[in-house]
Amino acid sequence: MTAARIPITVKVENLPDLEGELLRFAAPLTVAEMVKHMPIEGFLARWENAIYIITNIQRGVEKSTPKLSAGDIFYWSPEKVVGIALNEHVARAQTLKVGRMISDYSLLEKARVGSRMRFVLKA
């Protein structure tokens, strides 16, 4: 993995596929671990400002971020969560920004809790 930006596709059941990218410079070790585990898949859950899935990726805090912007892809290490911020908000402690959405992430507002969500390397 040498590219600074790694293109991915985010697939959510009953929604069109969306494009995003992982940013290696944001958290290089965590992004490398995520790429190793691709495709990352789980059942969608929702916080007030984000949607997420629980994964089996186990990483510590690398470069935590104090806030997330709408469309940011993040990893939250205490619960092994990978998610997408739907609104700008103060991030929970130990949250890492690992990428961003390129497509219109507002479509994710329509995602239903319990739907299958998948992060896939773009071919």
N, C-alpha and C positions, 0 to 999 in steps of 0.2 A: 504494500500500500504506500505509494509515493505521492499521490495526488493530494493537494491541499484541500480540495473540495471533492467529496465523493457523492455522486448523484444517486438518489434513492427514489423509490416509489412508495407512497403510503396508500395502503388498500384498506378500506373500511367497508364492511358488508353493507350492501344496498346504497352505496355512494360511488360516484366516479373516482377513478384512481387519481391521486394527486402527486405532484412532483416536489421533491425537497432535496436538501443536500446536507451531508454531515461535514462539519468544518474541523479538519484535523488539528489546526492550530488552536482551537478553542479548548480542547482537552485531548491531546494526542493518545494517551494510553487508553482512555475510556473509549474513544472512537475506534481505535484498533481492536479492542475487545468486542465492541458492538459489531464491527465488520466480520469478525471471526464467527459470531453467532448468527449471522444473517441466514435465512430470513428470521426476524424476531416477530413472534406472533403471540397473541393472547386475547382475552376478553376485555372489551373496552369498559372503563369505569370513568367517572367524572368527578372532578373537584369543581369548586365554584368557577375557577378561571382556566381550567385545563381539562383535557381528556388524556387518559394514560392506560398502559397495560403493565401488569407485573411480569417481570422476566426472570431468568435464571442468571443474569449477568451480575457478577459480584465484583465491585470495584469500590475503592475508598474515594475520598474527596480529592480531586486533582486540582481544579481551579474553580472554586465555587463562585457563584454569581449572586449579587444582592437582589437583582430584579430580572424579570423575564418580560420580553416584548411579545406582542401578539404574533404568532407564527413561529416562535422559537421552539426548537426541538430540545428537550432536556432529559437528563438522567438524574434521578434522586436516589442516592446510594443507600440510605437506611432501609428502604423498602424495595430496592431493586426495580424501580419504576422507570419506564421510558414513556415520555408523553409529549404533547404539543400544547403550548400556551394559546388560549383563545383570546385573552385580553392581556394588556400590560398589568403586571402586579408584582408585589414584593415576593421574592422567592422564599421558599422554606429553607432553613439551614441545610447545608450540604447538597444544594442543587447545582448541577453543572449544565451550562448551555453546551450542547454538542452539535447543533445544526440549526437550520431554518427551513421553513416552507417556501417554495417558489410559486406553486399554484395558489389559487384563492382558498386559503385555509378556512374562510368563513363558512364554507360548505360543511365543515366538521361540526358546526353548531347543531346540525340535523342528526348527528350520529346518535344512535340509541345505545343506552347502557346495556351491556351484555353482547353487543355485536362483536364479531371477530374483527380485530385490527392487526395489520401486518406491515412491517417495515422490510422492504426488499431492495437489494442492490439493483440499480438500473442496468439492464443489459446493453 
